[in-house]
Amino acid sequence: MNNDSLSGPVREDCNPVEAFAEKGYAVFPSFLSLGEVEDILQNVDRYIAEVVPGLSAEEVFYEERGNMQTLKQLQSMHLHDRWFGDFFQGRVRELAGQLLGSEVIAKNMQFFNKPPGAGRPTPPHQDGFYFKLNPPLALTMWLALDHADAVNGCVRYVKGSHLKGMRSHVLTDTLGFSQGISDFGSKDDRVNEVALAAAPGDLLVHDAMTIHRADGNSSTERQRRALGFIFYSTTAKEDRAGRDEYRRQLSGQQEGRI
Ligand SMILES: O=C(O)CCC(=O)C(=O)O
């Protein structure tokens, strides 16, 4: 399925907190200036050159094993580098608190890439399935570092899906996105899916229950880089047994792939 009616990240016509509550996502065009994005990209390059060589396989994923050109995901960047750690505590954290209406925990900072010609699709999923929170009060921010569109795999949200409960998920063979919705593609999913084109500096934010996915990168030259920021509300409690079971499945999957 490929709904190609692309929406650009136009400024919300209502209050972003209300848009977020109603649709399950909100868009913040030009959240960062191009200069700030350039600064991030330089630090990403530095991180890849200096920090990545010392990280474990759970924190660095490649589309093709051993091929550095196909780097697709970095986990927990805030724990390994002061610059990213400070960034995580800044404006993004303040916005997360406003959208969730509570104090927040800055949980995970990620780098997502879809390398040209190699970037595979992101399976449809709800982040809350991975987070194992009760209640599932959390959000994810997705900050575009390149132009993202239907060709190189922009993010697609199913509007209003955050109000319709947790769908069943099954293990996928996509490294970095180990769970996908088993019965995705209903009429409701298709009618409500919105593909969000984004420019460098645009920020997309989605609720932990919002269904989202992305196509692969079918361009031959363009990367599709982004930073992800995950915040939990302090009012949400982690279901430790559920989380441990999920980690067990994930490590089983990684042993088979790496
Ligand atoms: O970058 C992508 O393709 C998807 C990212 C994602 O699933 C997320 O930020 O929760």
The ligand as an SDF file (V2000), in Angstrom:
LIG
                    3D

 10  9  0  0  0  0  0  0  0  0999 V2000
   12.5210    6.6560   10.7060 O   0  0  0  0  0  0  0  0  0  0  0  0
   11.6090    5.8710   10.4740 C   0  0  0  0  0  0  0  0  0  0  0  0
   11.4570    5.3340    9.3890 O   0  0  0  0  0  0  0  0  0  0  0  0
   10.6000    5.5260   11.5160 C   0  0  0  0  0  0  0  0  0  0  0  0
   10.9340    6.0290   12.8660 C   0  0  0  0  0  0  0  0  0  0  0  0
   10.0020    5.4930   13.8960 C   0  0  0  0  0  0  0  0  0  0  0  0
    9.3620    4.4900   13.7280 O   0  0  0  0  0  0  0  0  0  0  0  0
    9.8670    6.2290   15.1340 C   0  0  0  0  0  0  0  0  0  0  0  0
   10.4640    7.3190   15.2600 O   0  0  0  0  0  0  0  0  0  0  0  0
    9.1300    5.7580   16.0170 O   0  0  0  0  0  0  0  0  0  0  0  0
  1  2  2  0
  2  3  1  0
  2  4  1  0
  4  5  1  0
  5  6  1  0
  6  7  2  0
  6  8  1  0
  8  9  2  0
  8 10  1  0
M  END
$$$$
